[in-house]
């Protein structure tokens, strides 16, 4: 409204349309609310009125939905729907969900306020700021048509009998119309602000949604990790055992076959089966390593360091078992970081260190390579950052040109099983590292 071109823009007429439609919608809401209240109260004794009273309580949902659409006339920012989706399908689930929400009762309060007070304000603003000035602007036309060129009444109050007076009234009407358009803008803005305050999402409801989304995200992560473990178990106990049996059978057949083309083919098949078994074992190791499931993060990281092309020093102290999703994410972060060290850094040595303290797991992977690593260059760090963020963790990378490179990851987590409770697992983990 502070811009010079406000009167030439569409906003004054959009404000008028918002208030005019509000007057019409308010009258309809008043009729509906009164009808439902009277009929529901009168028929409650025979139980027929109970559904009508429920409809009255839910009438605010319908009115608020219409109001959110009407707000688009004067509000550039869309108003989000504060209602959450029902947990199940069907009318009963929808009704129980809506009746338990604070937004439903807040929208009912807005509906009652709208039906009793707000729509008369809308109608009064449109009448005073728009219809009265337009009626004054039309004085010469009314005098020429309805008044037969002799006289006409201005706003049904004052009689105009001369053309100069009619022209003066029209000019005054134009000035009042310009001022009235600003008034319409102010009233429409105030009405839109009140409507947004009452029918938009509140911070508490947004917080509840955030909590629910966080919980659903954790459930998805747990389900994903459970599925990974199932696939690893099926491959380990099924396909791998069949390949082992096939390799042994081919080896025995190779020993029994006389020298010649058949023995050469059996030897080739035996070698191919051995390669397939090795690839399958690597695949199983990548899906969910058995050492991680059996002995925990420290042993799994030590095992990954032993298999690394670049020599790796490990100094990781975890006083027990952590949440399975955290252990899996931390392990794969270390594996991806060591793979990047071997492929891109040109490092002669790397180091993995960290531990668990004050409810957080901290891991650092450092190498003495050339540095210059960029997370946006497709090195796999973007995927790692996404996986870490799912568990509310943080990942940071420091890799100046010339090195060294430091990858730091932090997870909020608690120890779910102490080292004393693990018993032999802790011994096995130490033995794995020493070996």
Secondary structure, DSSP 8 states (H G I E B T S, - for coil): --STTTTTSSHHHHHHHHHHHHHHHHHHHHHHHHHHHHHHHHHGGGTHHHHHHHHHHHHHHHHHHHHHHHGGGT-SS---------SSSSHHHHHHHHHH-HHHHHHHHHHHHIIIIIHHHHHHHHIIIIIHHHHHHTHHHHHHHTTTTT-EEETTTEEE-SHHHHHHHHHHHHHHHHHHHHHHHHHHHHHHHHHHHHHS--HHHHHHHHHHHHHHHHHHHHHHHHHHHHHHHHIIIIIHHHHHHHHHHHHHHHHHS-TTHHHHHHHHHHHHHHHHHHHHHHHHHHHH-HHHHHH-HHHHHHHHHHH-SS-EEEEEE-SEE--HHHHHHHHHHHHHHHHHIIIII--S-EEEEEEEETTEEEEEEEE-S-----GGGSSSHHHHHHHHHHTT-EEEEEE-TT--EEEEEEEE---SEEHHHHTHHHHHHHHHHH-
